[in-house]
């Protein structure tokens, strides 16, 4: 088993430009709205990429409690705001702009301001200033906030050197937070808690707004089954083995050679939720997904037999190699004795370098 913290290098890119036969298969499980850059980058490097999203992002209703937290932040009650994704940035920005319009309207009414609508809208955007440090995790998240700016001096978006929880903890704006300070987080429901747990242990008060939740797409099982049929057909055709960059997985008496004559497909997993949904899809194999079966119930079911009624193999989790983000996911796959590479960010070049190591 292999655990590698990978970083992009020119050697890795050159090495993957002419992959050995057969072409390495990579399954991109990122949400649809975030998958394309990674898919295109890996395809340009000569890899065969199939998109099977394990997550879809569903907006959550904005509650009175959410609005109360936003008003507190807008009033300057927090030392910093951490935004963990482009989706969270877009949702929070819309509410932030609404609060700015509300404040401007109150100010105009108090002062008898009779500006026309177009002039008022321009003034609102130009007055969109941040009451605290803005910290965006990743380039795409920062872009959502930066593209909304009218004046360069309205606010400044900070980013960690490494786009993860560890990177944020190393930032001076986060590292300097002390007991009694307050931090607000815009995020999705669930996710890693390293940042929260570390700061709470330090006495920092943390509030968060979950603007969206991650659910498994309805078509995930269908897409997996379609790929499985194509992959099984290709695997039945004799071809040279490619052992390059495949971490060794422990063999078992029940499944000593899971995928003969072809190297393991690589699955990119970016969250624990995505991994649990992937487990569900693989365990169901060619069966139709039951919308009433919970993820927890399905996980408790044994993996499908090695061959289905249609004669196609039922792959197991161990028939794949994984690229996983961060320590938590690495520990999860390691506990199950799965083959993996660990990366510290989801930049396409980082993922390619890991697979090509």
C-alpha positions as CSV (number, residue, x, y, z in Angstrom):
1,X,0.0,0.0,0.0
2,X,1.2,3.4,-0.8
3,X,0.7,6.8,0.7
4,X,2.3,9.7,-1.1
5,X,1.9,13.5,-0.6
6,X,2.3,14.6,-4.2
7,X,3.3,17.9,-5.8
8,X,3.3,18.7,-9.5
9,X,6.7,18.4,-11.3
10,X,7.7,18.9,-14.9
11,X,9.0,15.3,-14.9
12,X,5.6,13.9,-13.9
13,X,3.9,15.8,-16.7
14,X,6.4,14.7,-19.3
15,X,6.1,11.1,-18.1
16,X,2.3,11.0,-18.4
17,X,2.3,12.7,-21.8
18,X,2.9,9.3,-23.5
19,X,1.1,6.7,-21.3
20,X,1.8,3.0,-21.6
21,X,-0.9,0.8,-23.2
22,X,-3.6,0.4,-22.1
23,X,-4.5,4.0,-21.4
24,X,-4.9,4.6,-17.7
25,X,-8.5,5.0,-16.6
26,X,-9.4,7.8,-14.1
27,X,-12.8,8.2,-12.5
28,X,-13.5,11.8,-11.6
29,X,-16.1,11.9,-8.8
30,X,-16.1,15.7,-8.4
31,X,-19.4,17.5,-8.6
32,X,-20.5,18.4,-12.2
33,X,-19.8,22.1,-11.7
34,X,-16.2,21.4,-10.5
35,X,-15.2,18.4,-12.6
36,X,-14.4,19.9,-16.0
37,X,-11.0,21.6,-15.4
38,X,-9.6,18.4,-13.8
39,X,-11.1,16.1,-16.6
40,X,-9.7,18.3,-19.3
41,X,-6.2,18.5,-17.7
42,X,-5.9,14.7,-17.3
43,X,-7.2,14.1,-20.8
44,X,-4.6,16.4,-22.2
45,X,-2.0,14.3,-20.4
46,X,-3.2,11.2,-22.3
47,X,-5.4,9.6,-19.6
48,X,-8.8,8.2,-20.1
49,X,-11.2,10.1,-17.8
50,X,-14.8,9.3,-17.1
51,X,-16.9,11.6,-14.9
52,X,-19.1,9.9,-12.4
53,X,-20.0,12.6,-9.9
54,X,-20.6,11.3,-6.4
55,X,-21.9,14.6,-5.1
56,X,-24.4,17.2,-6.2
57,X,-24.8,20.4,-4.4
58,X,-28.3,21.3,-3.3
59,X,-29.1,24.7,-1.9
60,X,-30.5,24.8,1.6
61,X,-33.2,27.2,2.7
62,X,-31.9,30.4,4.4
63,X,-33.1,30.4,8.0
64,X,-33.6,33.2,10.4
65,X,-30.6,31.9,12.4
66,X,-28.5,32.2,9.2
67,X,-29.6,35.8,8.7
68,X,-28.9,36.6,12.3
69,X,-25.3,35.4,11.9
70,X,-24.9,37.4,8.7
71,X,-26.2,40.5,10.3
72,X,-23.7,40.0,13.2
73,X,-20.9,39.6,10.7
74,X,-22.0,42.6,8.7
75,X,-22.0,44.6,11.9
76,X,-18.3,43.7,12.6
77,X,-18.8,41.1,15.3
78,X,-16.3,38.6,13.7
79,X,-12.5,38.9,13.3
80,X,-12.5,36.8,10.1
81,X,-14.8,35.0,7.6
82,X,-13.7,31.7,6.0
83,X,-15.3,30.7,2.7
84,X,-14.7,27.1,1.8
85,X,-16.1,26.7,-1.7
86,X,-17.3,28.7,-4.8
87,X,-20.9,27.6,-4.0
88,X,-20.7,28.9,-0.5
89,X,-19.1,32.1,-1.8
90,X,-21.9,32.7,-4.3
91,X,-24.6,32.0,-1.8
92,X,-23.1,34.1,1.0
93,X,-22.3,37.0,-1.4
94,X,-25.9,37.2,-2.5
95,X,-27.0,37.7,1.1
96,X,-24.1,40.1,1.8
97,X,-25.2,42.2,-1.2
98,X,-28.8,42.2,0.1
99,X,-27.7,43.5,3.5
100,X,-25.6,46.2,1.8
101,X,-28.7,47.3,-0.2
102,X,-30.8,47.3,2.9
103,X,-28.3,49.5,4.8
104,X,-28.0,51.8,1.8
105,X,-31.8,52.1,1.6
106,X,-32.0,52.9,5.3
107,X,-29.3,55.6,4.9
108,X,-31.0,57.1,1.8
109,X,-34.3,57.2,3.6
110,X,-32.8,58.9,6.6
111,X,-31.1,61.5,4.5
112,X,-33.9,62.0,2.0
113,X,-31.7,60.7,-0.8
114,X,-33.6,60.6,-4.1
115,X,-31.1,58.9,-6.4
116,X,-32.4,57.2,-9.4
117,X,-32.3,53.4,-9.5
118,X,-29.3,52.9,-11.7
119,X,-27.2,55.3,-9.6
120,X,-28.3,53.6,-6.4
121,X,-27.3,50.2,-7.6
122,X,-23.8,51.5,-8.6
123,X,-23.4,53.1,-5.2
124,X,-24.5,49.9,-3.4
125,X,-21.9,47.8,-5.3
126,X,-19.1,50.3,-4.7
127,X,-19.9,50.4,-1.0
128,X,-19.6,46.6,-0.7
129,X,-16.9,46.6,1.9
130,X,-15.9,43.6,4.2
131,X,-16.3,44.1,8.0
132,X,-13.6,41.4,8.6
133,X,-10.8,39.5,6.9
134,X,-12.1,37.5,4.0
135,X,-10.3,34.1,3.6
136,X,-11.2,32.0,0.5
137,X,-10.0,28.4,0.3
138,X,-8.8,28.0,-3.3
139,X,-8.6,30.0,-6.5
140,X,-12.1,29.3,-7.7
141,X,-13.6,30.5,-4.4
142,X,-11.6,33.6,-4.5
143,X,-12.6,34.3,-8.1
144,X,-16.3,34.4,-7.1
145,X,-15.6,37.2,-4.6
146,X,-13.1,39.0,-6.7
147,X,-15.3,39.1,-9.8
148,X,-18.1,40.7,-7.8
149,X,-15.9,43.7,-6.9
150,X,-16.4,47.1,-8.5
151,X,-13.7,49.0,-6.7
152,X,-10.4,47.4,-6.0
153,X,-10.3,48.9,-2.5
154,X,-13.7,47.5,-1.5
155,X,-12.3,44.4,0.0
156,X,-9.3,42.1,-0.2
157,X,-9.6,38.4,-0.5
158,X,-6.9,36.4,1.3
159,X,-5.9,32.8,0.4
160,X,-3.8,30.2,2.2
161,X,-0.7,29.0,0.5
162,X,-2.1,25.5,0.5
163,X,-5.9,25.3,-0.1
164,X,-6.9,23.2,2.8
165,X,-7.6,23.3,6.6
166,X,-3.9,23.0,7.4
167,X,-3.1,25.9,5.1
168,X,-5.7,28.1,6.7
169,X,-4.4,27.4,10.2
170,X,-0.9,28.6,9.1
171,X,-2.3,32.0,8.0
172,X,-1.4,34.9,10.3
173,X,-5.1,36.0,10.3
174,X,-6.1,32.6,11.6
175,X,-3.1,31.8,13.7
176,X,-3.5,35.1,15.7
177,X,-7.1,34.3,16.8
178,X,-7.3,34.0,20.5
179,X,-9.8,33.0,23.2
180,X,-12.9,35.2,22.9
181,X,-12.3,36.0,19.2
182,X,-15.1,35.0,16.7
183,X,-14.9,33.4,13.3
184,X,-17.6,32.8,10.8
185,X,-17.5,30.0,8.2
186,X,-19.5,29.8,4.9
187,X,-19.6,26.2,3.9
188,X,-21.7,23.2,2.9
189,X,-23.3,20.8,5.3
190,X,-20.7,18.4,6.7
191,X,-17.1,18.5,5.7
192,X,-13.8,18.4,7.5
193,X,-13.6,19.9,11.0
194,X,-9.9,20.3,11.6
195,X,-10.0,24.0,11.4
196,X,-13.1,24.2,13.7
197,X,-11.8,21.7,16.3
198,X,-8.3,23.3,16.4
199,X,-9.7,26.9,16.9
200,X,-12.3,25.8,19.4
201,X,-9.7,24.1,21.5
202,X,-7.9,27.5,21.5
203,X,-11.1,29.2,22.9
204,X,-12.2,30.8,19.6
205,X,-15.9,31.1,19.1
206,X,-16.9,29.7,15.7
207,X,-20.2,30.0,13.9
208,X,-21.0,28.6,10.5
209,X,-23.7,28.9,7.8
210,X,-24.3,25.8,5.7
211,X,-25.5,27.3,2.4
212,X,-25.9,23.9,0.7
213,X,-25.7,20.2,1.3
214,X,-24.1,17.3,-0.6
215,X,-26.4,14.6,-1.9
216,X,-25.7,11.6,-4.2
217,X,-26.9,12.3,-7.7
218,X,-29.8,10.1,-8.8
219,X,-27.9,9.1,-12.0
220,X,-24.7,8.0,-10.1
221,X,-25.6,4.3,-10.1
222,X,-26.6,4.3,-13.8
223,X,-23.4,6.1,-14.8
224,X,-21.3,3.6,-12.9
225,X,-23.1,0.6,-14.4
226,X,-22.7,2.0,-17.9
227,X,-19.0,2.5,-17.3
228,X,-18.7,-0.9,-15.6
229,X,-20.1,-2.6,-18.7
230,X,-17.7,-0.8,-21.0
231,X,-14.7,-1.4,-18.7
232,X,-15.5,-5.1,-18.3
233,X,-15.7,-5.5,-22.1
234,X,-12.4,-3.8,-22.5
235,X,-10.8,-5.8,-19.7
236,X,-11.8,-9.1,-21.4
237,X,-9.6,-8.2,-24.4
238,X,-5.9,-9.3,-23.9
239,X,-3.6,-6.4,-23.6
240,X,-0.2,-5.6,-22.1
241,X,-0.1,-5.1,-18.3
242,X,0.7,-1.6,-17.1
243,X,2.1,-1.6,-13.6
244,X,3.4,1.9,-13.7
245,X,2.2,4.1,-10.8
246,X,-0.2,1.4,-9.3
247,X,0.2,1.2,-5.5
248,X,0.3,-2.4,-4.3
249,X,-2.9,-3.6,-2.7
250,X,-3.1,-6.6,-0.4
251,X,-4.4,-9.8,-2.0
252,X,-7.0,-12.0,-0.5
253,X,-7.8,-15.7,-1.0
254,X,-11.3,-14.7,-2.2
255,X,-10.1,-12.1,-4.7
256,X,-6.5,-12.7,-5.6
257,X,-6.4,-11.0,-9.0
258,X,-9.3,-8.5,-9.1
259,X,-8.7,-7.1,-12.6
260,X,-6.6,-9.3,-14.8
261,X,-4.7,-7.9,-17.8
262,X,-5.4,-4.3,-16.9
263,X,-4.2,-1.9,-14.3
264,X,-6.5,-0.6,-11.6
265,X,-8.7,2.4,-12.5
266,X,-7.9,5.4,-10.4
267,X,-10.8,7.1,-8.4
268,X,-10.4,10.7,-7.3
269,X,-12.1,11.2,-3.9
270,X,-12.2,14.6,-2.3
271,X,-14.4,14.1,0.8
272,X,-15.6,11.5,3.2
273,X,-19.2,11.9,1.9
274,X,-18.1,11.2,-1.6
275,X,-16.2,8.1,-0.5
276,X,-19.3,6.8,1.3
277,X,-21.5,7.4,-1.8
278,X,-18.8,5.7,-3.9
279,X,-18.9,2.7,-1.6
280,X,-22.7,2.5,-2.0
281,X,-22.5,2.6,-5.8
282,X,-19.8,0.0,-6.0
283,X,-21.6,-2.3,-3.6
284,X,-24.8,-2.1,-5.6
285,X,-23.0,-3.1,-8.8
286,X,-25.5,-3.7,-11.6
287,X,-28.5,-3.5,-9.3
288,X,-30.7,-0.4,-9.6
289,X,-30.4,2.1,-6.8
290,X,-33.3,2.2,-4.3
291,X,-34.1,5.8,-3.5
292,X,-35.5,4.7,-0.1
293,X,-32.3,2.9,0.9
294,X,-30.1,5.1,3.1
295,X,-26.4,5.4,2.6
296,X,-25.9,3.9,6.1
297,X,-28.1,0.9,5.4
298,X,-26.4,0.2,2.1
299,X,-22.9,0.4,3.6
300,X,-23.9,-2.3,6.0
301,X,-24.8,-4.6,3.2
302,X,-22.1,-7.1,1.9
303,X,-20.4,-6.2,-1.3
304,X,-21.9,-7.8,-4.4
305,X,-20.7,-11.2,-5.6
306,X,-17.8,-11.2,-8.0
307,X,-19.9,-12.0,-11.0
308,X,-23.5,-10.8,-11.8
309,X,-26.3,-12.5,-13.5
310,X,-25.2,-10.9,-16.8
311,X,-21.8,-12.4,-16.5
312,X,-20.0,-9.1,-15.8
313,X,-17.7,-8.8,-12.9
314,X,-18.9,-7.0,-9.7
315,X,-15.9,-4.9,-8.8
316,X,-15.0,-4.3,-5.1
317,X,-13.5,-1.2,-3.5
318,X,-10.1,-2.9,-3.6
319,X,-10.3,-3.2,-7.4
320,X,-9.6,0.5,-7.6
321,X,-6.7,2.8,-6.6
322,X,-7.6,6.1,-5.0
323,X,-6.3,9.7,-5.0
324,X,-7.6,11.1,-1.7
325,X,-7.5,14.6,-0.2
326,X,-5.8,15.0,3.1
327,X,-5.1,13.0,6.2
328,X,-8.6,12.1,7.2
329,X,-9.5,10.4,3.9
330,X,-6.1,8.8,3.8
331,X,-6.8,7.2,7.1
332,X,-10.2,6.0,6.0
333,X,-8.9,4.2,2.9
334,X,-5.8,2.9,4.8
335,X,-8.1,1.3,7.4
336,X,-9.8,-0.6,4.6
337,X,-6.4,-1.7,3.2
338,X,-7.1,0.1,-0.1
339,X,-4.4,1.3,-2.5
340,X,-4.1,5.1,-2.5
341,X,-2.1,8.3,-3.0
342,X,-2.6,11.2,-0.7
343,X,-2.6,14.7,-2.0
344,X,-2.9,18.0,-0.1
345,X,-4.9,20.0,-2.7
346,X,-7.1,19.3,-5.7
347,X,-5.1,21.2,-8.3
348,X,-5.2,19.2,-11.6
349,X,-1.4,19.3,-11.7
350,X,-1.1,17.9,-8.2
351,X,-3.5,15.0,-9.0
352,X,-1.6,14.2,-12.2
353,X,1.7,14.2,-10.4
354,X,0.3,11.8,-7.8
355,X,-1.0,9.3,-10.4
356,X,2.3,9.6,-12.4
357,X,4.6,9.3,-9.4
